[in-house]
Amino acid sequence: MMRQYELVEKVLAYDPQADEQLLNKAYIYGYKKHGTQKRASGDPYFSHPIEVAAILAELKLDSTVVATGLLHDTIEDTDATREEIDQLFGEEIGSLVEGLTKISQLNLISREVAQSENLRKLFFAISKDIRVLLVKLADRMHNMRTIMHVKPEKRQRIAQETMDFYAPLAGRMGIHFFREELEDICFQVLNHEARDTILNRLQEMHEDEKDLLDDIAEILNKKLKQAGIVARVYGREKRPYSIFRKMERQSISLEKISDIFAFRIITHSEDDCYRALGLVHTEWPMVPERFKDFISIPKSNDYRSIHTTIIGPTRKRIELQIRTEEMQEVNEFGIASHALYKEDVYINNPKNSSIPGKDAHKKSRSGSVPVSEESSAFKWLRHVIESLEDGDTPAEFLENTKLELFADQAFCFTPNGRLIALPKHATPIDFAYAVHTDIGNTCVGCKINGVTSPLRSKLDNGDEVEIVTSKGSKPQAIWESFVTTGKAKSAIRRANKEERQKQYSHLGREMLNRIFKKLKLKFTEDKLTAALPKIAYKSLDDVFVAIARSEIKLKDVAKAMVPMLLERNDIEFMHDQTHFEIGASNKTTPMPIRGVSKDIGAIRFSKKHPPIAGERIVGILRPAEGLVVYPIHSEELEAFEDNPELWIDLVWDLEGREKQWFTAPIEITLLNEVGALAQITNMIAEQGCNIWNSYIVAKEVDFHHLYMEIEVRDIHHFNLVKNSLKTLPIINDIKRVAGKKFGEISI
Ligand code: MN
């Protein structure tokens, strides 16, 4: 346990003005209040707030934040009250501790609605004072560092929540020092087999390359010294989880990742960065397409550095990152480093929100290293909070926020040079909406780098995008299926409400027609018009929409239209005929989907591209077959692009249902090696997954192509299986493919 004086000294070391008395008072108060409470590890409870304070001191935060760390659990876990904290430590700390108490019990892995409600509360607390987030993240960090003392089931849940929300949030705030460590601990809890495999292979690679790396470090140090550049050089290895993610993102094997190991050159001035770069490029040839200057164009999370890859001795590619000490601090600590310019960040406007405005950090401590005009971390946070106030439904808010938490970035430009930061794989439509909602709404075409391109193209870093607009034109419903930003999505959704009504109306009419056919009766609009007063609807359209949205039961409408149906009991069983068979379970289970009435009759998954629970889905109304459900990435959807009226928005509805299995057809490219198949089946079995069907599609000299149908619980489970398989050295590639017919040569 860190002692009182050690903590104070740690803070004084970076902030000689620190309020020593405040820190001592908070330490003693917390110590007394937590008394004999114990943690799951058996340690005294107070060791936890001390460690949280120490982590905040690691980020070089001021004494107010460090003291809040010491006190963060007092209102929650002891008899301390807000009033008492206010009296002893002032209202500022009182409100911070209260903010933390409010969010301490938020469960972010729960039913969808509760989850988005909790996420809203979290963002709301953060929006009041960004320091709440810093303490919360430090709190989570220490809880994760000691997670092994927690019971396995709870451990899994906390790790999943951290992986899904807190780690990406830390990353979004630019606090990579937190993000990386949190991810790595979660990875260990959630998938230790894959992590171990990666660690073992890293160690092997290391042993092979040790001499080479030492040589390069020595040459670098010597050259820098000769040129009179003061700098430190050190090697840095990617964390297992970053490697895992990269393998997943780019579908490549570990050997093909070129930047597992990088050298960092940390200088004292921007000038020296470019001088060091010159030295490096004179000594070794560089790989042109790998050169990136994030000093002149910082990343959207304010990351600044020069990246270059050189071809070193033995033709080995080596990545180098060149930056100043100050950039290094911003890169690792993100908004926590902005918080250092406290008069700009929050003391400026103590009454208002602590998220700073445009002038937030024109100044910096050294005066020479301005971070980007407005920190995009804050920009993002403000944007999230805006959408929170925008009245998106909880489900929409959750989806949009999650989307943006996880997205990587691409930087594009308007023709007059304005930088627009977008998630990777954003489309020109996202770009248009990012520039202005009106431009998005009236956009009809685009030019990428001067070439006329489709609106669904994926944008790359550095693209110049010119949007062609046409007055009076409206966004198309189908755009929503391929845009990636929350902003574009909700704008399209809003503009399409009318269009959507039409879809629902169409669907409702279809459903009513169907049930009449089944009952061997004739549907006429006159009958429905006559029945309107009975069911209390104003127009036919209103009834159709209500049917499609399950607001009124189909059979009740039918009964109101044809009174003699009241005598027939076959209608009572109608809705039971829509049950659906899934996977190998052979049990009939209702379709776990919301968004359409269950009375619709035929509703089925696409056989070619069966969707997996949790991934985005749409339904296409196919006149002959009913409603067919596709994953949003299915190529089959392209055939319906010109018929937006057939597209129905669907949402999974898995809550409270028995777990189901979903079939995923995949194709694995594997090395032609003895025992390869056994390794694959073992790894799949280890992840709790069934193999339903498998056979070799094609054989080459070195590689086999294996088709498999595996059964998974949901898309998370699928990704877990896929990524675990990728850690196997024998596997070259895995992709989801169209389902083939069963019964071909099985092995
Ligand atoms: Mn705590």
Boltz pocket constraint, residues with backbone or C-beta under 6 A from the ligand:
constraints:
  - pocket:
      binder: B
      contacts: [[A, 48], [A, 72], [A, 73], [A, 139]]
      max_distance: 6.0
